Amino acid sequence: MESQVTYHIGIETGGTTCKVGIFQSPISAHHILASETIPTRHPDETVADICAFFNKHEQYTYSSMGVAAFGPICLDKKDSLYGYVTTTPKEHWGNYPLLPNLLAGIKNKSPSMKIAFDTDVNMVALFENIRTGGGKSQNIAYITVGTGIGVGIVVNGQMVHGLIHPEGGHIRVPILNEDQGFEGVCKYHGKCLEGLCTNVAIAKRFGHHVDENATKIKDDDQVWDRVGFYLGQCCANLILFLSLEKIIIGGGVMNREILYPLIQKHCKEALNGYISHPNLTSVEGLAKVIVKPEIEKDLGIIAAAVVGEGSEDTI
């Protein structure tokens, strides 16, 4: 007997754009029925456009919804602010009821629609565990490097939550001599990881307009080694704290693929042979640990849809 076809929502909100998609079961890149990229503007306008996209496809009744959001966000289901974007530096988005407004605005929902709401990076980390684990619980991190830096963490097959969620983009790292005079770009911390490595930080060093791929800067410019150094420190710290099996790094800045071997090199130097594991004592080994996403196109909405479908929470 054939299983009934069901329809699922994947939403990824980003600082520059939001991506939305409708999926048919079984969810995969091959089962996207419709998708759209929506510019991130004032939240009311952006959410109205997101809801309008799903509402115009009246032929589908949605069985689940996954929302992969930029943060910080409130994940405490007992808190009156659950589903809100909280202290983001993104103008107008602070303390915004993202999940409540999406649920209110999307009309063609199943009465028992499943819901998953988490950070964009946590969603991808859990999706990668589901996709690659073969039923085994893994320790995985997903890092995105673009207009901001996010770090999602899965330990023993579970997304890491606590008071909120990981905000690894704001860790402190050693500052290179070449950057002693650079103030960083983070509104809250100046020269934290995000303040040093985002497309905004890279462009500011050169007086360029923000360009997520930094296409005006040559591959042999020393700025890439600096970015590789800082991200390598982040990876080393994550490995030491969490005994990670895999660190997947994506985002617009990582389109500059020379960064991967630089990150691996600097991570190896930071670990300095302390952990005796073949994947951690050589650049070749770390190339198996620190990797780019195998799925790049539509990764955020695919991850959101998969996690949403597997959620135990309903509206």
Secondary structure, DSSP 8 states (H G I E B T S, - for coil): ------EEEEEEE-SSEEEEEEEESS-SGGGEEEEEEEE--SHHHHHHHHHHHHHT-TT--EEEEEEEE-SSB---TTSTTTT-B-S-SSTTTTTB-HHHHHHHH--SEEEEEEEEEEEHHHHHHHHHHHHHSTT----EEEEEESSSEEEEEEETTEE--SSS---GGG------GGGTT---SBTTTBSSHHHHHSHHHHHHHHT----TT-TTS-TT-HHHHHHHHHHHHHHHHHHHHH--SEEEEESGGGGSTTHHHHHHHHHHHHHTT-S--TTTSSHHHHHHHEE--S--TTHHHHHHHHHHHT-S-B-
